[in-house]
Amino acid sequence: MNYIIREIAESEYKVLDDFLYEAIFIPEGVSVPSREILYQPELQVYVDGFGTKDGDFAFVADIDGEIVGAVWTRIMNDYGHIDNDTPSFAISLYKEYRNKGIGTALMKAMLNRLKNAGYKQASLAVQKENYAVKMYKNVGFAIVDENDKEYIMLCKF
C-alpha cells in the first residue's frame, strides 16, 4: 500500500473532527456513540481552535490524495496530560487502513517533529483494551500511570 505522511494543510484541519471520532475506542459489545459525542468539552479540547496553541502539530496519511489517517498533538488538559510543557497525542486511521504500519509511520513522524521542535517528551492516554498499546510501546512510549481503564504513557526524547 503506497501512502505518504505529510503535514496537514490549514485548510484540512476540519478533518481532525473525523479522526477524533475514529479515535474513540469502542470495546467489543459496546454500541458506537453518536457523532454528537464530539461536542463534549472533554473531546473538544483535542480540536477546538487547532493550529492556535503551543504544541499544535498534525500529520496525515495520504493515499492518492485521500486522507486515511491523522496524528496530532497539542498541549492541553486531556486524559493524558502530564504538564504544560508536554504535548499530548491523538491518532487514528479509518478502519480499513489499520494494522498496515501507517499508524506507526504517523507516530514516528510526529515524535521526530516534536523532538526537532525542542520538546523533551510527549504523552498519551489509551484504554488498556486497545490493541494500539503495543504499537505505542514499540515507538518508545512507556506506561507511567494508570487507572481502572486507561494507561497514561510517556515518550522521552
C-alpha positions in Angstrom: 0.0 0.0 0.0 1.5 3.3 -1.1 0.9 6.2 1.2 2.7 9.4 2.1 3.0 11.0 5.5 2.8 14.8 5.3 2.0 17.8 7.4 -1.7 18.7 7.4 -2.7 21.9 5.5 -4.5 24.5 7.4 -7.5 24.1 5.0 -7.7 20.4 6.1 -7.9 21.0 9.9 -11.6 20.2 9.9 -10.8 16.5 9.0 -9.4 16.2 12.6 -13.1 16.0 13.8 -13.5 12.8 11.7 -10.3 11.3 13.1 -11.2 12.3 16.6 -14.4 10.3 16.2 -12.4 7.4 14.8 -10.1 7.6 17.7 -12.8 6.8 20.2 -12.1 3.2 21.3 -15.2 1.1 21.3 -14.7 -2.1 23.3 -16.3 -5.2 21.9 -20.0 -5.5 22.7 -20.4 -1.7 23.2 -22.6 0.3 20.8 -20.9 3.0 18.8 -21.8 6.5 20.1 -23.4 9.2 18.1 -21.1 11.8 16.5 -22.7 14.3 18.9 -20.2 13.0 21.5 -17.6 15.1 19.7 -19.2 18.3 21.2 -18.5 17.3 24.7 -15.9 19.6 26.3 -13.5 16.8 27.2 -13.3 15.9 23.5 -13.4 19.4 22.1 -10.0 20.1 23.7 -8.4 18.0 21.0 -9.7 20.0 18.1 -11.2 23.4 19.1 -9.0 26.2 17.6 -6.4 23.7 16.3 -3.4 25.5 15.0 -3.5 28.3 17.5 -1.9 26.7 20.6 1.5 25.6 21.6 2.3 22.1 20.5 -0.3 22.1 17.8 1.2 19.9 15.1 -0.5 17.4 12.8 0.4 14.9 10.1 -1.9 12.9 7.8 -1.5 9.7 5.9 -2.5 10.3 2.3 -3.3 7.7 -0.3 -3.8 9.1 -3.8 -5.0 12.4 -2.4 -7.3 10.9 0.2 -6.6 11.4 3.9 -6.9 8.0 5.6 -5.3 8.7 9.0 -4.1 11.6 11.2 -1.9 12.2 14.2 -1.9 15.4 16.0 -0.6 16.9 19.2 -1.3 19.9 21.4 -0.6 21.0 24.9 -4.0 20.5 26.6 -5.6 19.4 29.7 -6.7 16.0 28.3 -6.8 12.5 29.7 -3.0 12.1 29.0 -2.0 15.5 30.4 1.4 15.4 32.1 2.3 19.1 32.4 2.1 22.3 30.4 5.3 21.6 28.5 4.3 18.2 27.2 2.2 17.8 24.1 -0.5 15.1 24.2 -1.1 12.8 21.2 -4.3 11.9 19.3 -4.1 9.4 16.4 -6.5 7.4 14.3 -7.0 5.8 11.0 -10.1 4.7 9.1 -10.7 1.1 10.0 -9.7 -0.4 6.6 -6.2 1.2 6.9 -5.4 -0.1 10.4 -2.7 -2.7 11.0 -0.7 -1.8 7.9 2.1 0.2 9.5 0.6 3.5 8.7 -0.1 4.4 12.4 3.5 3.6 13.3 4.7 5.8 10.4 2.5 8.6 11.6 3.7 8.2 15.2 7.4 8.3 14.2 6.9 11.4 12.0 5.3 13.2 14.9 7.8 12.1 17.5 10.6 13.4 15.2 8.7 16.7 14.7 8.3 17.2 18.4 11.9 16.4 19.1 13.1 18.8 16.4 10.8 21.5 17.9 12.6 21.2 21.2 10.1 19.2 23.2 11.6 16.8 25.7 8.7 14.4 25.9 5.1 13.6 24.7 2.2 11.8 26.4 -1.0 10.0 25.5 -3.8 8.1 27.2 -5.0 4.8 25.9 -7.6 2.3 27.1 -6.0 -0.8 28.4 -8.0 -3.0 26.0 -6.9 -1.0 22.9 -4.7 -3.0 20.5 -2.6 0.1 19.9 -0.9 -0.1 23.3 1.7 -2.5 21.7 2.4 0.0 18.9 2.8 2.8 21.3 5.4 0.8 23.3 7.2 -0.1 20.1 7.7 3.5 19.1 9.1 4.4 22.6 6.2 5.1 24.9 6.2 3.6 28.4 3.4 3.4 30.9 3.8 6.0 33.7 0.4 5.8 35.3 -2.9 4.0 35.1 -6.4 3.8 36.4 -9.0 1.1 36.0 -9.5 1.5 32.3 -6.6 3.5 30.9 -2.8 3.8 30.8 -1.0 7.1 30.7 2.0 6.7 28.5 5.1 8.9 28.1 7.8 9.0 25.5 11.0 10.9 26.4 13.3 12.2 23.7 
